[in-house]
Amino acid sequence: MTVDTIKATDEIVSCSDNGQHPLVYINLKDGKGKCQYCGQSFELTNTNPSKAH
Ligand SMILES: [Zn+2]
């Protein structure tokens, strides 16, 4: 079984595993995160350097 890490450009990503579990939002403020339901990994990629906090 291969688990791919999804690259995200936003700090908040949503996952429902194609409807297999309730829609959840995962905060990637630490740079990466994992769905608590299906274990899908997400990684934050900074593609918007002009966006200042
Ligand atoms: Zn999930």
PDB file of the backbone (N, CA, C, O) and the ligand in Angstrom, with CONECT records:
HET     ZN  A 101       1
ATOM      1  N   MET A   1       0.858  -1.204   0.000  1.00  0.00           N
ATOM      2  CA  MET A   1       0.000   0.000   0.000  1.00  0.00           C
ATOM      3  C   MET A   1       0.887   1.244   0.000  1.00  0.00           C
ATOM      4  O   MET A   1       1.782   1.391   0.832  1.00  0.00           O
ATOM      5  N   THR A   2       0.622   2.107  -0.924  1.00  0.00           N
ATOM      6  CA  THR A   2       1.409   3.339  -1.030  1.00  0.00           C
ATOM      7  C   THR A   2       0.617   4.524  -0.513  1.00  0.00           C
ATOM      8  O   THR A   2      -0.528   4.748  -0.906  1.00  0.00           O
ATOM      9  N   VAL A   3       1.240   5.269   0.364  1.00  0.00           N
ATOM     10  CA  VAL A   3       0.597   6.476   0.869  1.00  0.00           C
ATOM     11  C   VAL A   3       1.346   7.687   0.329  1.00  0.00           C
ATOM     12  O   VAL A   3       2.505   7.915   0.674  1.00  0.00           O
ATOM     13  N   ASP A   4       0.691   8.443  -0.502  1.00  0.00           N
ATOM     14  CA  ASP A   4       1.306   9.635  -1.060  1.00  0.00           C
ATOM     15  C   ASP A   4       1.031  10.840  -0.182  1.00  0.00           C
ATOM     16  O   ASP A   4      -0.059  10.989   0.370  1.00  0.00           O
ATOM     17  N   THR A   5       2.020  11.686  -0.061  1.00  0.00           N
ATOM     18  CA  THR A   5       1.832  12.929   0.666  1.00  0.00           C
ATOM     19  C   THR A   5       1.289  13.986  -0.285  1.00  0.00           C
ATOM     20  O   THR A   5       1.890  14.279  -1.319  1.00  0.00           O
ATOM     21  N   ILE A   6       0.162  14.545   0.077  1.00  0.00           N
ATOM     22  CA  ILE A   6      -0.458  15.568  -0.757  1.00  0.00           C
ATOM     23  C   ILE A   6       0.172  16.923  -0.463  1.00  0.00           C
ATOM     24  O   ILE A   6       0.261  17.344   0.690  1.00  0.00           O
ATOM     25  N   LYS A   7       0.603  17.596  -1.516  1.00  0.00           N
ATOM     26  CA  LYS A   7       1.176  18.926  -1.359  1.00  0.00           C
ATOM     27  C   LYS A   7       0.054  19.953  -1.293  1.00  0.00           C
ATOM     28  O   LYS A   7      -0.810  19.996  -2.169  1.00  0.00           O
ATOM     29  N   ALA A   8       0.072  20.766  -0.265  1.00  0.00           N
ATOM     30  CA  ALA A   8      -0.956  21.774  -0.105  1.00  0.00           C
ATOM     31  C   ALA A   8      -0.333  23.161  -0.102  1.00  0.00           C
ATOM     32  O   ALA A   8       0.792  23.352   0.361  1.00  0.00           O
ATOM     33  N   THR A   9      -1.074  24.115  -0.619  1.00  0.00           N
ATOM     34  CA  THR A   9      -0.572  25.486  -0.647  1.00  0.00           C
ATOM     35  C   THR A   9      -1.250  26.349   0.407  1.00  0.00           C
ATOM     36  O   THR A   9      -0.867  27.500   0.615  1.00  0.00           O
ATOM     37  N   ASP A  10      -2.246  25.797   1.063  1.00  0.00           N
ATOM     38  CA  ASP A  10      -2.933  26.508   2.133  1.00  0.00           C
ATOM     39  C   ASP A  10      -2.663  25.827   3.472  1.00  0.00           C
ATOM     40  O   ASP A  10      -2.421  24.621   3.529  1.00  0.00           O
ATOM     41  N   GLU A  11      -2.706  26.606   4.540  1.00  0.00           N
ATOM     42  CA  GLU A  11      -2.455  26.034   5.857  1.00  0.00           C
ATOM     43  C   GLU A  11      -3.574  25.097   6.303  1.00  0.00           C
ATOM     44  O   GLU A  11      -3.374  24.218   7.142  1.00  0.00           O
ATOM     45  N   ILE A  12      -4.742  25.303   5.730  1.00  0.00           N
ATOM     46  CA  ILE A  12      -5.874  24.461   6.071  1.00  0.00           C
ATOM     47  C   ILE A  12      -6.272  23.618   4.863  1.00  0.00           C
ATOM     48  O   ILE A  12      -6.584  24.158   3.802  1.00  0.00           O
ATOM     49  N   VAL A  13      -6.260  22.319   5.019  1.00  0.00           N
ATOM     50  CA  VAL A  13      -6.695  21.437   3.951  1.00  0.00           C
ATOM     51  C   VAL A  13      -7.871  20.604   4.449  1.00  0.00           C
ATOM     52  O   VAL A  13      -8.028  20.385   5.650  1.00  0.00           O
ATOM     53  N   SER A  14      -8.679  20.151   3.527  1.00  0.00           N
ATOM     54  CA  SER A  14      -9.806  19.311   3.899  1.00  0.00           C
ATOM     55  C   SER A  14      -9.592  17.910   3.338  1.00  0.00           C
ATOM     56  O   SER A  14      -8.948  17.727   2.305  1.00  0.00           O
ATOM     57  N   CYS A  15     -10.142  16.938   4.034  1.00  0.00           N
ATOM     58  CA  CYS A  15     -10.038  15.558   3.580  1.00  0.00           C
ATOM     59  C   CYS A  15     -11.319  14.817   3.917  1.00  0.00           C
ATOM     60  O   CYS A  15     -11.841  14.937   5.026  1.00  0.00           O
ATOM     61  N   SER A  16     -11.814  14.067   2.977  1.00  0.00           N
ATOM     62  CA  SER A  16     -12.965  13.200   3.234  1.00  0.00           C
ATOM     63  C   SER A  16     -12.727  11.809   2.657  1.00  0.00           C
ATOM     64  O   SER A  16     -13.618  10.960   2.675  1.00  0.00           O
ATOM     65  N   ASP A  17     -11.527  11.587   2.147  1.00  0.00           N
ATOM     66  CA  ASP A  17     -11.167  10.308   1.522  1.00  0.00           C
ATOM     67  C   ASP A  17     -12.230   9.884   0.514  1.00  0.00           C
ATOM     68  O   ASP A  17     -12.734   8.761   0.535  1.00  0.00           O
ATOM     69  N   ASN A  18     -12.543  10.816  -0.356  1.00  0.00           N
ATOM     70  CA  ASN A  18     -13.542  10.575  -1.406  1.00  0.00           C
ATOM     71  C   ASN A  18     -14.896  10.167  -0.818  1.00  0.00           C
ATOM     72  O   ASN A  18     -15.614   9.344  -1.386  1.00  0.00           O
ATOM     73  N   GLY A  19     -15.228  10.764   0.338  1.00  0.00           N
ATOM     74  CA  GLY A  19     -16.524  10.502   0.948  1.00  0.00           C
ATOM     75  C   GLY A  19     -16.537   9.301   1.886  1.00  0.00           C
ATOM     76  O   GLY A  19     -17.587   8.911   2.394  1.00  0.00           O
ATOM     77  N   GLN A  20     -15.365   8.720   2.109  1.00  0.00           N
ATOM     78  CA  GLN A  20     -15.292   7.533   2.961  1.00  0.00           C
ATOM     79  C   GLN A  20     -15.382   7.873   4.446  1.00  0.00           C
ATOM     80  O   GLN A  20     -15.666   7.003   5.270  1.00  0.00           O
ATOM     81  N   HIS A  21     -15.140   9.132   4.784  1.00  0.00           N
ATOM     82  CA  HIS A  21     -15.272   9.547   6.177  1.00  0.00           C
ATOM     83  C   HIS A  21     -15.735  11.000   6.200  1.00  0.00           C
ATOM     84  O   HIS A  21     -15.639  11.698   5.190  1.00  0.00           O
ATOM     85  N   PRO A  22     -16.240  11.461   7.353  1.00  0.00           N
ATOM     86  CA  PRO A  22     -16.711  12.849   7.434  1.00  0.00           C
ATOM     87  C   PRO A  22     -15.616  13.833   7.043  1.00  0.00           C
ATOM     88  O   PRO A  22     -14.436  13.614   7.314  1.00  0.00           O
ATOM     89  N   LEU A  23     -16.030  14.915   6.404  1.00  0.00           N
ATOM     90  CA  LEU A  23     -15.081  15.935   5.982  1.00  0.00           C
ATOM     91  C   LEU A  23     -14.415  16.580   7.189  1.00  0.00           C
ATOM     92  O   LEU A  23     -15.081  17.081   8.095  1.00  0.00           O
ATOM     93  N   VAL A  24     -13.104  16.556   7.179  1.00  0.00           N
ATOM     94  CA  VAL A  24     -12.358  17.165   8.265  1.00  0.00           C
ATOM     95  C   VAL A  24     -11.363  18.156   7.701  1.00  0.00           C
ATOM     96  O   VAL A  24     -10.934  18.045   6.553  1.00  0.00           O
ATOM     97  N   TYR A  25     -11.012  19.105   8.505  1.00  0.00           N
ATOM     98  CA  TYR A  25     -10.024  20.095   8.108  1.00  0.00           C
ATOM     99  C   TYR A  25      -8.758  19.891   8.931  1.00  0.00           C
ATOM    100  O   TYR A  25      -8.806  19.698  10.146  1.00  0.00           O
ATOM    101  N   ILE A  26      -7.635  19.939   8.242  1.00  0.00           N
ATOM    102  CA  ILE A  26      -6.358  19.689   8.898  1.00  0.00           C
ATOM    103  C   ILE A  26      -5.500  20.940   8.809  1.00  0.00           C
ATOM    104  O   ILE A  26      -5.309  21.501   7.730  1.00  0.00           O
ATOM    105  N   ASN A  27      -4.988  21.370   9.945  1.00  0.00           N
ATOM    106  CA  ASN A  27      -4.150  22.559  10.002  1.00  0.00           C
ATOM    107  C   ASN A  27      -2.689  22.182   9.779  1.00  0.00           C
ATOM    108  O   ASN A  27      -2.133  21.339  10.483  1.00  0.00           O
ATOM    109  N   LEU A  28      -2.088  22.816   8.794  1.00  0.00           N
ATOM    110  CA  LEU A  28      -0.694  22.498   8.454  1.00  0.00           C
ATOM    111  C   LEU A  28       0.263  23.577   8.926  1.00  0.00           C
ATOM    112  O   LEU A  28       1.282  23.837   8.286  1.00  0.00           O
ATOM    113  N   LYS A  29      -0.064  24.201  10.038  1.00  0.00           N
ATOM    114  CA  LYS A  29       0.765  25.302  10.526  1.00  0.00           C
ATOM    115  C   LYS A  29       2.172  24.842  10.882  1.00  0.00           C
ATOM    116  O   LYS A  29       3.097  25.654  10.912  1.00  0.00           O
ATOM    117  N   ASP A  30       2.344  23.564  11.151  1.00  0.00           N
ATOM    118  CA  ASP A  30       3.670  23.028  11.457  1.00  0.00           C
ATOM    119  C   ASP A  30       4.403  22.563  10.200  1.00  0.00           C
ATOM    120  O   ASP A  30       5.510  22.030  10.276  1.00  0.00           O
ATOM    121  N   GLY A  31       3.769  22.771   9.037  1.00  0.00           N
ATOM    122  CA  GLY A  31       4.412  22.394   7.786  1.00  0.00           C
ATOM    123  C   GLY A  31       3.872  21.096   7.210  1.00  0.00           C
ATOM    124  O   GLY A  31       3.990  20.831   6.014  1.00  0.00           O
ATOM    125  N   LYS A  32       3.282  20.299   8.077  1.00  0.00           N
ATOM    126  CA  LYS A  32       2.678  19.061   7.603  1.00  0.00           C
ATOM    127  C   LYS A  32       1.631  18.586   8.591  1.00  0.00           C
ATOM    128  O   LYS A  32       1.589  19.020   9.742  1.00  0.00           O
ATOM    129  N   GLY A  33       0.806  17.702   8.124  1.00  0.00           N
ATOM    130  CA  GLY A  33      -0.250  17.190   8.974  1.00  0.00           C
ATOM    131  C   GLY A  33      -0.754  15.861   8.447  1.00  0.00           C
ATOM    132  O   GLY A  33      -0.351  15.388   7.384  1.00  0.00           O
ATOM    133  N   LYS A  34      -1.649  15.276   9.227  1.00  0.00           N
ATOM    134  CA  LYS A  34      -2.132  13.951   8.865  1.00  0.00           C
ATOM    135  C   LYS A  34      -3.610  13.851   9.198  1.00  0.00           C
ATOM    136  O   LYS A  34      -4.056  14.321  10.245  1.00  0.00           O
ATOM    137  N   CYS A  35      -4.354  13.240   8.307  1.00  0.00           N
ATOM    138  CA  CYS A  35      -5.775  13.053   8.547  1.00  0.00           C
ATOM    139  C   CYS A  35      -5.964  12.002   9.628  1.00  0.00           C
ATOM    140  O   CYS A  35      -5.405  10.908   9.549  1.00  0.00           O
ATOM    141  N   GLN A  36      -6.753  12.338  10.632  1.00  0.00           N
ATOM    142  CA  GLN A  36      -6.945  11.414  11.750  1.00  0.00           C
ATOM    143  C   GLN A  36      -7.852  10.245  11.368  1.00  0.00           C
ATOM    144  O   GLN A  36      -7.890   9.234  12.070  1.00  0.00           O
ATOM    145  N   TYR A  37      -8.575  10.378  10.269  1.00  0.00           N
ATOM    146  CA  TYR A  37      -9.482   9.309   9.860  1.00  0.00           C
ATOM    147  C   TYR A  37      -8.817   8.291   8.945  1.00  0.00           C
ATOM    148  O   TYR A  37      -8.862   7.088   9.202  1.00  0.00           O
ATOM    149  N   CYS A  38      -8.203   8.781   7.881  1.00  0.00           N
ATOM    150  CA  CYS A  38      -7.659   7.852   6.888  1.00  0.00           C
ATOM    151  C   CYS A  38      -6.135   7.819   6.886  1.00  0.00           C
ATOM    152  O   CYS A  38      -5.534   6.990   6.204  1.00  0.00           O
ATOM    153  N   GLY A  39      -5.507   8.717   7.644  1.00  0.00           N
ATOM    154  CA  GLY A  39      -4.059   8.693   7.737  1.00  0.00           C
ATOM    155  C   GLY A  39      -3.347   9.354   6.575  1.00  0.00           C
ATOM    156  O   GLY A  39      -2.126   9.261   6.456  1.00  0.00           O
ATOM    157  N   GLN A  40      -4.108  10.023   5.714  1.00  0.00           N
ATOM    158  CA  GLN A  40      -3.504  10.719   4.584  1.00  0.00           C
ATOM    159  C   GLN A  40      -2.585  11.840   5.070  1.00  0.00           C
ATOM    160  O   GLN A  40      -2.972  12.656   5.906  1.00  0.00           O
ATOM    161  N   SER A  41      -1.381  11.866   4.542  1.00  0.00           N
ATOM    162  CA  SER A  41      -0.421  12.890   4.938  1.00  0.00           C
ATOM    163  C   SER A  41      -0.510  14.092   4.008  1.00  0.00           C
ATOM    164  O   SER A  41      -0.718  13.953   2.802  1.00  0.00           O
ATOM    165  N   PHE A  42      -0.351  15.257   4.586  1.00  0.00           N
ATOM    166  CA  PHE A  42      -0.354  16.502   3.831  1.00  0.00           C
ATOM    167  C   PHE A  42       0.905  17.283   4.175  1.00  0.00           C
ATOM    168  O   PHE A  42       1.378  17.274   5.312  1.00  0.00           O
ATOM    169  N   GLU A  43       1.432  17.957   3.164  1.00  0.00           N
ATOM    170  CA  GLU A  43       2.630  18.753   3.384  1.00  0.00           C
ATOM    171  C   GLU A  43       2.407  20.138   2.809  1.00  0.00           C
ATOM    172  O   GLU A  43       1.943  20.295   1.679  1.00  0.00           O
ATOM    173  N   LEU A  44       2.745  21.135   3.604  1.00  0.00           N
ATOM    174  CA  LEU A  44       2.564  22.508   3.165  1.00  0.00           C
ATOM    175  C   LEU A  44       3.739  22.955   2.304  1.00  0.00           C
ATOM    176  O   LEU A  44       4.895  22.893   2.721  1.00  0.00           O
ATOM    177  N   THR A  45       3.422  23.402   1.108  1.00  0.00           N
ATOM    178  CA  THR A  45       4.460  23.929   0.226  1.00  0.00           C
ATOM    179  C   THR A  45       4.218  25.421   0.031  1.00  0.00           C
ATOM    180  O   THR A  45       3.125  25.850  -0.339  1.00  0.00           O
ATOM    181  N   ASN A  46       5.224  26.166   0.279  1.00  0.00           N
ATOM    182  CA  ASN A  46       5.094  27.620   0.198  1.00  0.00           C
ATOM    183  C   ASN A  46       5.268  28.102  -1.236  1.00  0.00           C
ATOM    184  O   ASN A  46       6.386  28.299  -1.713  1.00  0.00           O
ATOM    185  N   THR A  47       4.151  28.286  -1.905  1.00  0.00           N
ATOM    186  CA  THR A  47       4.209  28.740  -3.290  1.00  0.00           C
ATOM    187  C   THR A  47       3.698  30.166  -3.411  1.00  0.00           C
ATOM    188  O   THR A  47       3.477  30.675  -4.509  1.00  0.00           O
ATOM    189  N   ASN A  48       3.519  30.788  -2.279  1.00  0.00           N
ATOM    190  CA  ASN A  48       2.990  32.156  -2.278  1.00  0.00           C
ATOM    191  C   ASN A  48       3.830  33.038  -1.365  1.00  0.00           C
ATOM    192  O   ASN A  48       3.354  33.496  -0.326  1.00  0.00           O
ATOM    193  N   PRO A  49       5.085  33.278  -1.753  1.00  0.00           N
ATOM    194  CA  PRO A  49       6.012  34.014  -0.886  1.00  0.00           C
ATOM    195  C   PRO A  49       5.648  35.476  -0.689  1.00  0.00           C
ATOM    196  O   PRO A  49       6.142  36.133   0.227  1.00  0.00           O
ATOM    197  N   SER A  50       4.780  35.976  -1.556  1.00  0.00           N
ATOM    198  CA  SER A  50       4.420  37.382  -1.445  1.00  0.00           C
ATOM    199  C   SER A  50       3.380  37.616  -0.360  1.00  0.00           C
ATOM    200  O   SER A  50       3.115  38.754   0.026  1.00  0.00           O
ATOM    201  N   LYS A  51       2.800  36.539   0.121  1.00  0.00           N
ATOM    202  CA  LYS A  51       1.780  36.661   1.141  1.00  0.00           C
ATOM    203  C   LYS A  51       2.446  36.810   2.507  1.00  0.00           C
ATOM    204  O   LYS A  51       3.035  35.865   3.032  1.00  0.00           O
ATOM    205  N   ALA A  52       2.344  37.997   3.064  1.00  0.00           N
ATOM    206  CA  ALA A  52       2.962  38.263   4.355  1.00  0.00           C
ATOM    207  C   ALA A  52       1.948  38.089   5.471  1.00  0.00           C
ATOM    208  O   ALA A  52       0.769  38.407   5.322  1.00  0.00           O
ATOM    209  N   HIS A  53       2.428  37.584   6.577  1.00  0.00           N
ATOM    210  CA  HIS A  53       1.535  37.401   7.718  1.00  0.00           C
ATOM    211  C   HIS A  53       1.430  38.662   8.539  1.00  0.00           C
ATOM    212  O   HIS A  53       0.717  38.689   9.542  1.00  0.00           O
TER     213      HIS A  53
HETATM  214 ZN    ZN A 101      -8.909  11.588   5.415  1.00  0.00          ZN2+
END
